Amino acid sequence: MAATSPKSSRRSSHRVAVVTGGAGGLGRATAERLSRDGHAVALVDRSESVHDLCRELKLAKSAQLDVTDPGSVADAMADIARELGGIDILVNAAGVAHRSSFAATSADEFMADVRINLLGTFLTCQAAVYPHMRAAGHGRLINIASASALLGGIGALGSGSGGRSGAGYASSKAGVVNLTRWIAREVGPLGITSNVVSPGLVWTNMTEGQSTYDDLDIPLGRAADPAEIASAVAWLASDDSTYVSGAVIAVDGGLTRA
């Protein structure tokens, strides 16, 4: 077994971080936190608004990108690495959720969730590791999953579309959990960690308009602020978590405590 140093060759406060889904609530909060921690942040999203947000937050770089397009993902990662001097941290916050009931979910809706949430995570992790993190001998892969991955969905999914997550979302996020663990086995010898942050109910644009947490058994009795999820990401990106890999960090107020 190859020996690896517990410390990165770069100071933890001066790393390059790529955040996908950067125009969304979790992505924005994560980018803001990592920037405050001193990282050079590249904000990635499929929306054109990512460029304005990058300027607003005074981040290092922005890129409009479809995370399901292998060639575009590889090109974007190469461009970021070339301009900013490498890729040390990848946070996959890009996601989509169709909230139809099982009976009403179409194949197109199901596959849209799988493509963006799961395939997108696979492609961006692969493009960040090979060749960039591998060449550097260190790196942090941090993928955002969901309590839905463990609970088979959150909310009242039995009727209509009032539930907070559907079959495609829950299935794709469960895939993210196991993909992340699988990746951890392969990239560990390269000095790279691979972990999941698994939020419960978070107040973002993605959950706005849905029913409240009153029907959920959340011991803390409230939804999370996106900044609370970003704090967990920041810890995994720091040198305080050098021996953490293949882990699922639940940040859900105790929702998945069982």
N, C-alpha and C positions, 0 to 999 in steps of 0.2 A: 504494500500500500504506500502510495506516495505521501510524503510528509508535506503539509501545507501550513503556512504561518497563520496564526489567529488574527493577524493584523493586515489590513490592506496596504499596498504600496503607496497609496495616497492617504492623506489625512481625511478623516471621515467628514470634515466640514468643507472639503473642497473637492467634491465629486460631481460628475455629470449624471443627472437623473432625467429619464424620459418618462413622461406621464401620459398614457393614452386615455381617451375619454376626458381630455382636459377641460372641455367646455361644459361638462356636467358638474353637478354639485359636489360629488366626492372627488372628482378629478381636480376641480378648482381648489378645494380645500387642501388636498394633498400637495398640489403645486405650490400653494402659498406657504404651507408649513415647511416643505423641503427648501424653498427659497430662503425663508427666514433662518433655516439651519445652516445656510451658507452654500448650498449646492447650486450649480448652474443647471437650471431646469429647462428642458425642451418640452413644450406643450404640444400634444398631438390630438387631433380630433377630425372627424369627417365634416364638421361644420366650418364654414368660412369664418364664423365668429371667433375661432381660435386665434386668429391673427390680432384682432382688436383686444381680446382678453390678454394675450401675451404682452402687448404694449401697455395695457392698463396695469398689469401686475409687475411690469418691468422684469420680465423673465428673459432668459438667454436666447431662446429660439422658439419658433412655432412651425408646425407642419400640418397641412390639411391632408388627411390620409384615410383611405378605406382599409381597415385592418384585415379584411378578408382577401385582399389582393396580394399574393405572395411577392410579386415583383416590386410593387409599390412599397411594401413593407421593408424589403431588403434595401431598396434604394434610399428610403427615408432614414433608416438606421445608419447606413453608410454616410449619408450627408451630415447627419447629426454628429457622428463620431469624427468625421473629418473637420467640421467647423469648430466643435467644442473640445476636441482632444480625446475622444473616447466615449464609452458608455459604461458607467459603473453601477447604475441603479435603473431598473425597469419596473414601473408600477403600471399594471394593467387594470385601469378603471373603466375602460370602454365597455358598455353594456346596453342591452335592450331587453324589454320585457313585454310580451303580449299576455294580456290578462284574461283571455277568454276561458270559459270552462273547458274541461276535457272534451266534452261532446261537441263544442263549438269551435275548437281549435283546428285550423286548417293545416295541411302539410306545409304550406308556404310559411305560415306564421311560426310553426314549430322549428323549421329549418332556419328561419331568419334569426331566431334566438341562438340556435346552435352555432351558426356561422359566425356571428359577431362575438358572442360570449366565449365560446370554446375554441373554434378554429382561429379566431383573432388572437386569443391568448397563446395558442400554440405557435402561430406564425411570428408574432412579435418576440416571444421568448427565444425561439430558434434564431431569428435574425440578430438579436442582441448578443447571444452567446457566441454564435459562430459567424464571423471570427472575432468580434470585438472583445467580449469578456474573456474568452479563452486566451487571446493574445496577451491580455493584461494580467492574467493569472488571478483575477478576483472579480466579484460581481454579486449583485443582489437582485434576485427576481422576486417580486412581491405581487401576487395576483389577488384581486378582489373577488371573493365568491359571495356567499349569502347564507343566512340561516336556512333559507329554502332548500339548500343542498342537503341539509341534514334532516329537515323536517318534512320534506316532500311538498314544500310550498308553505306560504304564510298567509293566513287570512281565510275567510270563508269562501272556499272554492267550489262548493257544492252546487251553487246556483248562479246563473248569469255570469257577468264579468266583473263582479264587485270585489273579487279576491285580489290580493296584492301581487300574486305571482301565479303564472300558469305552468302547464306541463313542460313547455319548451324551456322556460327560464329555470325552473327547478332542476330539470335534467341537465341542462348545459352547465349550471353552476356546480352540480355534483361532479360533472366531468372535469371542471376546472380544479376542484380539490384533488382528484386522483391524478390528473395530469401533472399538477405541481409536485405531488409526492413522487411520481415516476421520474420527473426531471431531476429532482433532488438526488436520486441515486446516481444518475449519469454525470451531473455537473459537479458533484462534491469533490472529486479528485482534482478538479480544475480550480479549486478555491472559490467556488461560487455556491451561494446558498439559494434555496428556492422555498418560499413560504406562502401561505394563504392568510389573508385577513378576511374574516367572515362576519360582516355586519348583520344585525337584525333590521328592525325598522329604523330608517334614517330619514329625516326631513330634507328632501331634495326635490328638484323638479320632477324626478322620476316617480316620486310617491305622492306629490301634491294632488289633492283631489280624491285620494283614496280614503277609505274608512280609517278611523283613528286606531290607536293601540288598545282601546278599551276592550276589544274582543280577544286580545292576546294575553297570555299569561307571562307578562314581563315583570319580574320581581322589582325592578327599579321604577316601574310605573310610568315610564315615558319613552319617547323615541330618542334616538341619538342625534346630536348635532354632527354635521359632517366633520367638524374639526376634531371630534373625539375619535373618529375612524382614522383621520390623518395622523393623529398622535401615535397610534399603533403602527402605522406604516413607517413613520419617522424612526420609531424604535428599531424596527427590523432593518432599516437602512443605516443604522448607526453602528459604531463599534461595540455597543453594549450587547449586541446579539450575534457575535461572531460564531458561536457554537450552536445556533438555532437553525435547523434546516429540516424540511419536510413537515413542518408544523402547521397546524390550523389554529390561528388565534381568533377566538370568538369575541367579538366586541358587540354584544347584543343585549346588554342589561340583564343577563341571566336567562334569556329566552330558551337557549339550548342546553341548559344546565343538566338535563337528564342524560 
